[in-house]
Amino acid sequence: MDDGALKRQALGLWMHGQKHHLRGDLERAIALYTKSLGLYPTAEAYTFRGWAYSLQGRVDEAIEECKKAIAVDPSFGNPYNDIGSYLIMKGQLDDAIEWLDKAKSAPRYEPRHFPYMNLGRIYAQKGMVLRAIQEFATALEIHPGEPTCLSALGQLRRALN
């Protein structure tokens, strides 16, 4: 089988894994992501296997999966944001900032507003209200009407008064 066919088959397994993942069947999703990676390593499969690991409480393993994803495709922004999110979970806010900034500039990334939201949360937690407002406002420029951003902005603006 040629590389193109292997990649198509691997992406099909990854998409099938996503369906199980979104239904909460993490074990089956992980098995499908692993099978996909065995055929053809993709940033998507590593990133989503990492996400599944994080949902199982395996945060350090999730971070390692994201680093593998970045090695495969540094233009894919999702693993940068995910590492930032996992570091936030671990309470390592300052370390998360660098990863989230990288996600913001990644050429291939959806949903693009997530790193701005995550940075907004970090800056709010650090008491950097104006910086947090800036991040949430940018997220809203990218994804107008996003309820989490609207709520956070309202709370932060009230805190300024």
C-alpha positions as CSV (number, residue, x, y, z in Angstrom):
1,M,0.0,0.0,0.0
2,D,1.4,3.4,-0.9
3,D,1.8,6.3,1.6
4,G,-1.3,8.1,0.4
5,A,-3.5,5.0,0.9
6,L,-1.9,4.4,4.3
7,K,-2.6,8.0,5.4
8,R,-6.2,7.8,4.2
9,Q,-6.7,4.6,6.1
10,A,-5.1,6.1,9.2
11,L,-7.2,9.2,9.0
12,G,-10.3,7.0,8.7
13,L,-9.4,5.1,11.9
14,W,-8.7,8.5,13.6
15,M,-12.2,9.7,12.6
16,H,-13.8,6.5,13.8
17,G,-11.9,6.9,17.0
18,Q,-13.3,10.4,17.4
19,K,-16.8,9.1,17.2
20,H,-16.2,6.7,20.1
21,H,-14.3,9.5,21.9
22,L,-17.2,11.9,21.7
23,R,-19.6,9.2,23.0
24,G,-17.3,8.7,26.0
25,D,-15.9,5.3,25.0
26,L,-12.3,6.4,25.7
27,E,-10.8,2.8,25.6
28,R,-12.2,2.1,22.1
29,A,-11.1,5.6,20.9
30,I,-7.6,5.1,22.3
31,A,-7.4,1.7,20.6
32,L,-8.4,3.2,17.2
33,Y,-6.0,6.2,17.6
34,T,-3.2,3.7,18.4
35,K,-4.1,1.6,15.3
36,S,-4.2,4.7,13.2
37,L,-0.8,5.7,14.5
38,G,0.6,2.3,13.7
39,L,-0.4,2.7,10.1
40,Y,0.6,6.3,9.6
41,P,1.6,8.7,12.3
42,T,-0.5,11.9,12.2
43,A,-0.6,14.9,14.4
44,E,-4.4,14.5,14.8
45,A,-4.2,11.0,16.1
46,Y,-1.5,11.8,18.6
47,T,-3.4,14.9,19.8
48,F,-6.7,13.1,20.2
49,R,-5.0,10.1,22.0
50,G,-3.5,12.7,24.3
51,W,-6.9,14.3,24.9
52,A,-8.4,10.8,25.7
53,Y,-5.5,10.2,28.1
54,S,-6.2,13.6,29.8
55,L,-9.8,12.6,30.4
56,Q,-8.5,9.5,32.1
57,G,-6.3,11.6,34.4
58,R,-3.1,10.7,32.5
59,V,-2.1,14.3,32.0
60,D,1.7,13.8,31.7
61,E,1.1,11.1,29.0
62,A,-1.3,13.6,27.3
63,I,1.4,16.2,27.2
64,E,3.9,13.7,25.7
65,E,1.3,12.7,23.0
66,C,1.0,16.4,22.1
67,K,4.8,16.7,21.8
68,K,4.7,13.8,19.4
69,A,2.0,15.5,17.4
70,I,4.1,18.7,17.1
71,A,7.1,16.6,16.0
72,V,4.9,15.1,13.2
73,D,3.4,18.5,12.1
74,P,4.5,21.7,13.8
75,S,1.9,23.7,11.9
76,F,-1.0,21.9,13.7
77,G,-2.1,24.2,16.5
78,N,-4.3,22.0,18.6
79,P,-1.5,20.2,20.4
80,Y,0.1,23.5,21.5
81,N,-3.2,24.6,23.0
82,D,-3.8,21.2,24.6
83,I,-0.4,21.3,26.3
84,G,-1.3,24.7,27.6
85,S,-4.6,23.4,28.9
86,Y,-2.9,20.4,30.6
87,L,-0.3,22.7,32.2
88,I,-3.2,24.8,33.5
89,M,-4.7,21.6,35.0
90,K,-1.4,21.0,36.7
91,G,-1.3,24.6,38.1
92,Q,1.7,25.5,35.9
93,L,0.2,28.7,34.6
94,D,3.4,30.5,33.6
95,D,4.6,27.4,31.6
96,A,1.2,27.2,29.9
97,I,1.5,30.8,28.4
98,E,4.3,29.9,26.0
99,W,2.4,26.9,24.6
100,L,-0.8,28.9,24.2
101,D,1.1,31.7,22.4
102,K,2.4,29.1,20.0
103,A,-1.2,27.9,19.4
104,K,-2.3,31.4,18.5
105,S,0.3,31.6,15.7
106,A,-0.1,28.1,14.3
107,P,-1.1,28.1,10.6
108,R,-3.4,25.1,10.9
109,Y,-5.7,25.4,13.9
110,E,-9.4,25.2,14.7
111,P,-11.0,26.3,17.0
112,R,-8.7,29.3,16.8
113,H,-10.3,31.2,19.7
114,F,-9.4,28.5,22.3
115,P,-5.9,29.7,23.1
116,Y,-7.1,33.2,23.6
117,M,-9.8,31.9,26.0
118,N,-7.2,29.9,27.9
119,L,-4.8,32.8,28.2
120,G,-7.7,35.0,29.4
121,R,-8.4,32.5,32.2
122,I,-4.7,32.4,33.1
123,Y,-4.4,36.2,33.2
124,A,-7.6,36.5,35.2
125,Q,-6.3,34.0,37.8
126,K,-3.1,35.9,38.0
127,G,-5.0,39.1,38.7
128,M,-3.9,40.7,35.3
129,V,-7.4,41.9,34.5
130,L,-6.7,44.2,31.6
131,R,-4.6,41.5,29.9
132,A,-7.4,38.9,30.5
133,I,-10.0,41.3,29.0
134,Q,-7.7,41.7,25.9
135,E,-7.5,37.9,25.4
136,F,-11.2,37.3,25.8
137,A,-12.1,40.3,23.5
138,T,-9.8,38.8,20.8
139,A,-11.5,35.4,21.3
140,L,-14.8,37.1,20.6
141,E,-13.5,38.8,17.5
142,I,-12.6,35.3,16.2
143,H,-15.8,33.6,17.5
144,P,-18.5,36.3,18.1
145,G,-21.1,35.5,20.7
146,E,-19.0,32.8,22.5
147,P,-20.9,32.5,25.8
148,T,-17.9,31.6,28.0
149,C,-16.0,34.7,26.7
150,L,-19.0,37.0,27.1
151,S,-19.5,35.8,30.7
152,A,-15.8,36.1,31.6
153,L,-15.6,39.6,30.0
154,G,-18.7,40.7,32.0
155,Q,-17.2,39.5,35.2
156,L,-13.8,41.1,34.5
157,R,-15.3,44.4,33.5
158,R,-17.4,44.5,36.7
159,A,-14.2,43.8,38.6
160,L,-12.7,47.0,37.2
161,N,-15.5,49.2,38.5
